[in-house]
Amino acid sequence: MLFFAQALLCALIALRLLFFRRDGASHRPWAARLAYLLIVLAGTAVIGVLFARYEWALLAQVGLTLVLCVAVFAVRGNVVELFRMGANEGSWLLRFLRRSGHDNPAAR
């Protein structure tokens, strides 16, 4: 059952990345390559589960976890930074994470 939940989540990740629209934003080659890598890894997890090749799904999961690990280290452990959207900061998830006030040093 957990493999199917993983496959569903990975399918959602891959589809969201596939249907990303820049809407006039500048092209960043490194971001495009990272998105491609994530699509391949997430798709591999889905295919691995659907065809009962669980070693593929686990290998893809290791790759996805590696990307998340690098991202967490890149923001020095500040998970709110993972969801920052830019100057307008319109992400509902970012607002939810900030509501607790734990990322604000003055609130400690």
FIKOLZA-1660 file (N, C-alpha, C; in steps of 0.1 Angstrom, whole numbers, plus 5000, padded with zeros to 4 digits):
% residues 108
   i   px   py   pz ch aa at
   1 5008 4988 5000  A  M  N
   1 5000 5000 5000  A  M CA
   1 5009 5013 5000  A  M  C
   2 5020 5012 5008  A  L  N
   2 5028 5024 5008  A  L CA
   2 5035 5027 4994  A  L  C
   3 5038 5016 4987  A  F  N
   3 5044 5018 4974  A  F CA
   3 5034 5025 4965  A  F  C
   4 5021 5022 4966  A  F  N
   4 5011 5028 4957  A  F CA
   4 5009 5043 4961  A  F  C
   5 5010 5046 4974  A  A  N
   5 5009 5060 4979  A  A CA
   5 5021 5067 4973  A  A  C
   6 5033 5061 4974  A  Q  N
   6 5045 5067 4969  A  Q CA
   6 5044 5070 4954  A  Q  C
   7 5038 5060 4946  A  A  N
   7 5036 5061 4932  A  A CA
   7 5027 5073 4929  A  A  C
   8 5016 5074 4936  A  L  N
   8 5007 5085 4934  A  L CA
   8 5013 5098 4937  A  L  C
   9 5020 5100 4948  A  L  N
   9 5027 5112 4950  A  L CA
   9 5038 5116 4940  A  L  C
  10 5045 5106 4936  A  C  N
  10 5055 5108 4925  A  C CA
  10 5049 5112 4912  A  C  C
  11 5037 5106 4909  A  A  N
  11 5030 5109 4897  A  A CA
  11 5026 5124 4897  A  A  C
  12 5021 5128 4909  A  L  N
  12 5017 5142 4910  A  L CA
  12 5029 5151 4909  A  L  C
  13 5040 5148 4914  A  I  N
  13 5052 5156 4913  A  I CA
  13 5056 5157 4898  A  I  C
  14 5057 5146 4891  A  A  N
  14 5061 5146 4877  A  A CA
  14 5051 5154 4869  A  A  C
  15 5038 5152 4871  A  L  N
  15 5028 5159 4863  A  L CA
  15 5029 5174 4866  A  L  C
  16 5031 5178 4878  A  R  N
  16 5032 5193 4881  A  R CA
  16 5044 5199 4875  A  R  C
  17 5055 5192 4875  A  L  N
  17 5067 5197 4869  A  L CA
  17 5066 5197 4853  A  L  C
  18 5059 5187 4848  A  L  N
  18 5057 5187 4833  A  L CA
  18 5048 5198 4828  A  L  C
  19 5039 5202 4836  A  F  N
  19 5029 5213 4832  A  F CA
  19 5033 5226 4838  A  F  C
  20 5045 5228 4842  A  F  N
  20 5050 5241 4847  A  F CA
  20 5050 5251 4836  A  F  C
  21 5046 5264 4838  A  R  N
  21 5046 5274 4828  A  R CA
  21 5054 5286 4834  A  R  C
  22 5063 5291 4826  A  R  N
  22 5072 5302 4831  A  R CA
  22 5064 5315 4831  A  R  C
  23 5055 5317 4823  A  D  N
  23 5047 5330 4822  A  D CA
  23 5056 5342 4821  A  D  C
  24 5065 5341 4812  A  G  N
  24 5074 5353 4810  A  G CA
  24 5087 5354 4818  A  G  C
  25 5088 5345 4828  A  A  N
  25 5100 5345 4836  A  A CA
  25 5112 5340 4828  A  A  C
  26 5124 5344 4832  A  S  N
  26 5136 5341 4825  A  S CA
  26 5139 5326 4826  A  S  C
  27 5145 5321 4815  A  H  N
  27 5149 5307 4815  A  H CA
  27 5161 5304 4823  A  H  C
  28 5161 5295 4832  A  R  N
  28 5173 5291 4839  A  R CA
  28 5177 5277 4836  A  R  C
  29 5188 5275 4829  A  P  N
  29 5192 5262 4824  A  P CA
  29 5193 5252 4836  A  P  C
  30 5199 5256 4847  A  W  N
  30 5201 5247 4858  A  W CA
  30 5188 5243 4864  A  W  C
  31 5178 5252 4864  A  A  N
  31 5165 5248 4870  A  A CA
  31 5158 5238 4861  A  A  C
  32 5160 5240 4848  A  A  N
  32 5154 5231 4838  A  A CA
  32 5160 5217 4839  A  A  C
  33 5173 5217 4841  A  R  N
  33 5179 5204 4842  A  R CA
  33 5175 5197 4855  A  R  C
  34 5173 5205 4866  A  L  N
  34 5169 5199 4879  A  L CA
  34 5155 5194 4878  A  L  C
  35 5146 5202 4871  A  A  N
  35 5132 5197 4869  A  A CA
  35 5132 5185 4861  A  A  C
  36 5140 5184 4850  A  Y  N
  36 5141 5172 4842  A  Y CA
  36 5145 5160 4851  A  Y  C
  37 5155 5161 4859  A  L  N
  37 5160 5151 4867  A  L CA
  37 5149 5146 4877  A  L  C
  38 5141 5156 4883  A  L  N
  38 5130 5152 4892  A  L CA
  38 5119 5145 4884  A  L  C
  39 5116 5149 4872  A  I  N
  39 5106 5142 4864  A  I CA
  39 5110 5128 4861  A  I  C
  40 5122 5126 4858  A  V  N
  40 5127 5112 4855  A  V CA
  40 5127 5104 4867  A  V  C
  41 5132 5109 4879  A  L  N
  41 5132 5102 4891  A  L CA
  41 5118 5098 4896  A  L  C
  42 5109 5108 4895  A  A  N
  42 5095 5106 4900  A  A CA
  42 5088 5096 4890  A  A  C
  43 5090 5097 4877  A  G  N
  43 5084 5088 4868  A  G CA
  43 5090 5074 4869  A  G  C
  44 5102 5073 4872  A  T  N
  44 5108 5060 4875  A  T CA
  44 5102 5053 4887  A  T  C
  45 5099 5060 4897  A  A  N
  45 5093 5055 4909  A  A CA
  45 5079 5050 4905  A  A  C
  46 5071 5057 4897  A  V  N
  46 5058 5053 4893  A  V CA
  46 5059 5040 4885  A  V  C
  47 5067 5040 4875  A  I  N
  47 5068 5029 4866  A  I CA
  47 5073 5017 4874  A  I  C
  48 5082 5019 4883  A  G  N
  48 5087 5008 4892  A  G CA
  48 5076 5001 4900  A  G  C
  49 5067 5009 4905  A  V  N
  49 5056 5004 4913  A  V CA
  49 5046 4997 4904  A  V  C
  50 5042 5004 4893  A  L  N
  50 5032 4998 4884  A  L CA
  50 5036 4984 4878  A  L  C
  51 5049 4983 4876  A  F  N
  51 5054 4970 4870  A  F CA
  51 5061 4961 4880  A  F  C
  52 5058 4964 4893  A  A  N
  52 5063 4955 4904  A  A CA
  52 5079 4954 4904  A  A  C
  53 5085 4965 4900  A  R  N
  53 5100 4966 4900  A  R CA
  53 5103 4975 4912  A  R  C
  54 5102 4970 4924  A  Y  N
  54 5103 4978 4936  A  Y CA
  54 5117 4984 4938  A  Y  C
  55 5127 4976 4932  A  E  N
  55 5141 4982 4933  A  E CA
  55 5142 4994 4925  A  E  C
  56 5135 4996 4914  A  W  N
  56 5135 5008 4907  A  W CA
  56 5129 5019 4915  A  W  C
  57 5118 5016 4921  A  A  N
  57 5111 5026 4929  A  A CA
  57 5120 5031 4941  A  A  C
  58 5126 5021 4947  A  L  N
  58 5135 5025 4958  A  L CA
  58 5147 5033 4954  A  L  C
  59 5153 5029 4942  A  L  N
  59 5164 5037 4937  A  L CA
  59 5160 5051 4933  A  L  C
  60 5148 5053 4927  A  A  N
  60 5143 5066 4924  A  A CA
  60 5140 5074 4937  A  A  C
  61 5135 5067 4947  A  Q  N
  61 5133 5074 4960  A  Q CA
  61 5146 5079 4966  A  Q  C
  62 5157 5071 4964  A  V  N
  62 5170 5076 4969  A  V CA
  62 5174 5089 4962  A  V  C
  63 5171 5089 4949  A  G  N
  63 5175 5101 4941  A  G CA
  63 5166 5113 4945  A  G  C
  64 5153 5111 4947  A  L  N
  64 5145 5122 4952  A  L CA
  64 5149 5127 4965  A  L  C
  65 5152 5117 4974  A  T  N
  65 5157 5121 4988  A  T CA
  65 5170 5129 4987  A  T  C
  66 5179 5125 4978  A  L  N
  66 5191 5132 4976  A  L CA
  66 5189 5147 4972  A  L  C
  67 5180 5149 4963  A  V  N
  67 5176 5163 4958  A  V CA
  67 5171 5171 4970  A  V  C
  68 5162 5164 4978  A  L  N
  68 5157 5171 4990  A  L CA
  68 5168 5174 5000  A  L  C
  69 5177 5165 5002  A  C  N
  69 5188 5167 5011  A  C CA
  69 5196 5179 5007  A  C  C
  70 5200 5179 4994  A  V  N
  70 5208 5191 4989  A  V CA
  70 5200 5204 4991  A  V  C
  71 5187 5204 4988  A  A  N
  71 5179 5216 4990  A  A CA
  71 5179 5220 5005  A  A  C
  72 5177 5211 5014  A  V  N
  72 5177 5215 5028  A  V CA
  72 5190 5220 5032  A  V  C
  73 5201 5214 5028  A  F  N
  73 5214 5220 5031  A  F CA
  73 5217 5233 5024  A  F  C
  74 5211 5235 5012  A  A  N
  74 5213 5248 5005  A  A CA
  74 5206 5260 5013  A  A  C
  75 5195 5257 5020  A  V  N
  75 5189 5267 5028  A  V CA
  75 5193 5267 5042  A  V  C
  76 5203 5259 5045  A  R  N
  76 5209 5258 5059  A  R CA
  76 5198 5253 5069  A  R  C
  77 5189 5244 5065  A  G  N
  77 5180 5239 5074  A  G CA
  77 5167 5247 5076  A  G  C
  78 5166 5259 5069  A  N  N
  78 5154 5267 5071  A  N CA
  78 5144 5263 5060  A  N  C
  79 5135 5254 5065  A  V  N
  79 5125 5248 5055  A  V CA
  79 5116 5259 5049  A  V  C
  80 5114 5269 5056  A  V  N
  80 5105 5280 5051  A  V CA
  80 5111 5285 5038  A  V  C
  81 5124 5286 5037  A  E  N
  81 5131 5291 5025  A  E CA
  81 5128 5281 5013  A  E  C
  82 5125 5269 5016  A  L  N
  82 5122 5260 5005  A  L CA
  82 5110 5264 4997  A  L  C
  83 5101 5271 5004  A  F  N
  83 5088 5274 4998  A  F CA
  83 5087 5289 4995  A  F  C
  84 5097 5297 4996  A  R  N
  84 5097 5311 4993  A  R CA
  84 5094 5312 4978  A  R  C
  85 5085 5321 4974  A  M  N
  85 5082 5323 4960  A  M CA
  85 5087 5335 4954  A  M  C
  86 5093 5344 4961  A  G  N
  86 5098 5356 4956  A  G CA
  86 5094 5368 4963  A  G  C
  87 5093 5380 4957  A  A  N
  87 5090 5392 4963  A  A CA
  87 5076 5392 4969  A  A  C
  88 5066 5387 4962  A  N  N
  88 5053 5387 4967  A  N CA
  88 5050 5377 4977  A  N  C
  89 5058 5366 4978  A  E  N
  89 5056 5355 4988  A  E CA
  89 5042 5351 4989  A  E  C
  90 5035 5348 4978  A  G  N
  90 5021 5344 4978  A  G CA
  90 5018 5330 4981  A  G  C
  91 5028 5322 4985  A  S  N
  91 5025 5308 4987  A  S CA
  91 5017 5305 4999  A  S  C
  92 5006 5298 4998  A  W  N
  92 4998 5295 5010  A  W CA
  92 5006 5286 5020  A  W  C
  93 5015 5278 5015  A  L  N
  93 5023 5270 5024  A  L CA
  93 5033 5278 5031  A  L  C
  94 5039 5288 5025  A  L  N
  94 5049 5297 5031  A  L CA
  94 5041 5305 5042  A  L  C
  95 5029 5310 5039  A  R  N
  95 5022 5317 5049  A  R CA
  95 5018 5308 5061  A  R  C
  96 5015 5296 5058  A  F  N
  96 5012 5286 5069  A  F CA
  96 5024 5284 5078  A  F  C
  97 5036 5282 5072  A  L  N
  97 5048 5279 5079  A  L CA
  97 5052 5291 5087  A  L  C
  98 5050 5303 5082  A  R  N
  98 5054 5315 5089  A  R CA
  98 5045 5319 5100  A  R  C
  99 5033 5314 5100  A  R  N
  99 5023 5318 5110  A  R CA
  99 5027 5314 5124  A  R  C
 100 5035 5303 5125  A  S  N
 100 5039 5299 5138  A  S CA
 100 5050 5308 5144  A  S  C
 101 5057 5315 5135  A  G  N
 101 5067 5325 5140  A  G CA
 101 5080 5319 5144  A  G  C
 102 5082 5306 5141  A  H  N
 102 5094 5299 5145  A  H CA
 102 5106 5303 5137  A  H  C
 103 5103 5308 5124  A  D  N
 103 5115 5311 5116  A  D CA
 103 5119 5326 5119  A  D  C
 104 5113 5333 5127  A  N  N
 104 5116 5346 5131  A  N CA
 104 5125 5346 5143  A  N  C
 105 5138 5350 5142  A  P  N
 105 5147 5350 5154  A  P CA
 105 5142 5359 5165  A  P  C
 106 5134 5369 5162  A  A  N
 106 5129 5378 5173  A  A CA
 106 5118 5371 5181  A  A  C
 107 5111 5361 5175  A  A  N
 107 5101 5354 5182  A  A CA
 107 5106 5343 5191  A  A  C
 108 5119 5341 5192  A  R  N
 108 5124 5330 5200  A  R CA
 108 5127 5335 5214  A  R  C
% end
